[in-house]
Amino acid sequence: MQYLINSLTVNNYKRLKTELCAYSVEACRVAARLGVNRVELCASPAEGGVTPSLATIEQVAHIEGLDLSVMIRPRGGDFLYSDEEFSTMLRDIELARKAGATGVVFGILTADGKVDVERTRQLVEASKGMETTFHRAVDMTEDYEAAVEAIIEAGCNRILTSGSYDKAIDGIDNIRRAVERSHGRIEIMAGSGVVAANALALKEAGVDALHFSAKKMVAGGMQYRNPRISMGGSSAVDEFALRIVDENEVTEILTLIHK
């Protein structure tokens, strides 16, 4: 029995993949150079990620050796979408495919906090030929275990989850149970707050992939800065800081999980 457990652990380690949450073409180039398997390409980090521009998708699609999953999210806020917003999501999937995406990322809920299975099925159908990831909207549901089953039923390839907690390491018990209960019917990818310090613990939970941003904020190049204006409407957001990838953090994560 111990041999079987060890064998399963080794097999899991071999198949563990990595995904960088990326908000720029440059971040995607860094991911490819360092050996990350896939990027989740988004725009607007202050909103938690929305659909990126078509031009950005096209540029990233030309980066060799990197799978490209595009965020399909028409706005920030909750995951209850109007008919108009849902139509936008379907159209964005079509455009992402034409631009060269290999996968799409989405999540859609009902007003009472359940997975909208019917609409999720429609998004999966529209994404045929690409991989589909149901994002952390799963962590916002009222019944996490039922939500995982609903996503499997809807036909998604993968779930990105923090185990119904703000950070994946805090939700690790739920993540572990999701892995056990899914029995390989869907990939489970841990994300949110994944860093080198907790990557190995999350790997040992049996997940199929780790999702991380490895972000670092650096000062932008503007010398003149008007102190009277906030273009985003919030002084909490430093509009003169640039988000880049911490290459040392990415390298450390990859080294740890691929030992």
N, C-alpha and C positions, 0 to 999 in steps of 0.2 A: 504493500500500500504506500509506504514512504517513497519507494522508487517511482510509483505512478505519479504521486504528487510532485516529486522533483522533476519528472519528465514533462509534466504539464506546465510547470513553472518555466522551464528552459524553453519550451516551445512558445510560450507567451512572450518571453523576452525577445526571441528571434523575430516575432512578427510585430512587435511594438513599433508604431509609427509616430511621427511628430508633425505638428502643424503650427505654423506661426500665424498669429493674428496680425495682419499687415494693413497699414493705412497709406502706403506709398509704393511706387514702383521700386524705389531704392531699397526699401525694406524687403521686398521680394527678391531682389538681386542678392542681398545679403543672405537670405534664407537659402537660396540655391547654392551659393558659394560655400556655406558652412555645412551643407548636407541635410537640411530639413527636407522632409518628404513633400510637404504640401503647405500652401498658404490659404488662409481664409481672408479674402480681400474685401475690405470695407472702406467706408468713408465716415467722417464725423465721429471721432472717438468720444467726444463729449456727450453724444447721444447713445453711446454703447454700440455704435456701428450701424450704418445704413448702406443701401446699394451704392456702389462706387460708379464713377462716370464710365461711359462706354470706351472712351479713349484710354483710360487707365487699364481697363480689362484687356483691351487689345494689346497694349504694351507688355503687360505681364504675361499674356498668353505666348509671347515670343521668347520668353526666358526658358532655356533648355534645362531639362532635368528636374522640373518642378511641376507638381500637380496644382491646379488652380481651382479653388472653390470660391464662388462669388456670393457674397451676402445678398439675399433678396429680402429687403426690408424697406418699405416705402417711406417710413418716418420713424422718429424716435417715439418713446412712450410705450404704451401697452401693446398687446398682441391681439387685440380685437379689432378686426379690419372691416371697413365698409366695402360694399360691392365695388365701388370705384377703386379703392386701394387694392382689392384682390385682383381686379383686372390689370392693374399696374404690375402686380407681382408676376402674373402669368406672362405679360409682355416682356418684363425684364428677364425672365427665364429664357425666353426665345432669343432675346438680344444677346444675353450672355453666351448662349450656345453658339450663335453665329460669330461672336467675337473670339471664340476659342477656349472657353471655360471647360474644364473637365468635370466640374461639379458645382452644385448650388447649395446654399444654406438658407433655411427658412424655419419659421415657427408660427403657428396660428392657433389661437385659443377661442373658446366660447366665453360668453359673459360670466358663466358660473365657474370658470376656472378649470375647465376640462380641455383636452386636446380636441380641436375641431377635425374630427376624423375625415369627414366628407371632403372638406376643402383641402386637407392635407393630401388625400388621395388624388385630387385634381392636380395639385402641384407636383406630386410624384409622377403622374401620367404625363404632364407637360415637360418633365425633365428626362424623359426616356433617352437612354444613351449617355447620361451623365450620372454621377454619384449624387445622392441626396443626404444631407445632414439636417436633422431637426435640432435647432439650437437651444439655448438655455431658457427658452420659453417653457420648456419642460419643468424647470426649477420653480416656475411661478404657478404651477397647477396646485389644486387643492388636495389631490391624491397622487403622490409621486409614482407609486408602484403601478397604479391603474394607467397613469399617463404613459409610462414606458411600454406597457402592453398595447395601448392604443396606437402608439407610434409604430410599433412592430406590425400591427394589423394594417396600418395605412400604407406600409410598403417601403418605408425609408431604409436606407443603407446603414445609417449611423446616427447616434445621439451624442450631442455635446452637452455635458452636464457637470454641475458642481454638487450634485447630490442633494439638491433642494436647500443648500446653504449658500451664503455669499461667496465663500471660498471652498474650492474643491477639497482641500485637506480637512476642513471641518465637516464636510459631507461624505467623508471617505467610507463610512459604514454603509450609507445608502448606495453609494457607487458600487461597493463590493457586492451588495445584495442584488443590484441591477445586473451586474455581470453574471452572477450565479443563476438568477432567474431567467435571463435571456437565453442561456444555453446555446450561445453562438448564433442565434437567430438574427442578431443585429450587432453592429460594432458599438462599443461603449468608449467614448473619448472623454477623458477628464479635462476640465478647463476652468479657469478663473483662479487667479492667484498662484498659478503653477510656477515655481522657481526651483533653482538647483537644490535648495534646502529641503524641499518636500517631494521632488520628482521621483526619487527612489521608492518612497512610501506609496505613492500613487501607482507606480508601476507594479508594485507587489500586490496591489488590490486586484490585479488581473485585467486591467483595462487594455483595450486594443491600441489606444493612441493617447498621446498627451498634447494638449493645446495650450500655448503660452504666447505672451506678447513680448516679453523681455524688453520692455520699453525703458528708454532713458530720455530725460528731457534736457535739452541743451539750449543755450541762448542763441537766438537768431541773429542775423547780420545787420539789422536795422540800427543805425546810429541815432537818428532822431526818433523819439517816441512821444507821441502826443498823450499826455497824462489825463486829458479831459474826456477821452472817448474810449468806449468799450464796444467794438464792432459786434461782439456776440451778445451784448446786453448783460453781461455778468462779469463783475470784477474778480470773481473766483477763478476765471480762466485766464491764464497768462498768454496773451495773444502774441507775445514776442518770444515765446519759447517754442522750440521745434521738437517734435517727437521722433526719435531715431531708435534703432535696434541696438541693444547692449550686446555686442558680439561676444564678449567674455561670458555673459550669462548663458547665451545660447550654447556656446562651446562646452561650458561646464555641464549643462543639462544633458547634452548629447553624449558626453564622455561618461557620465554617471549611468545612464540608462542602457548604454551599449557595451558595458563592461562584460 
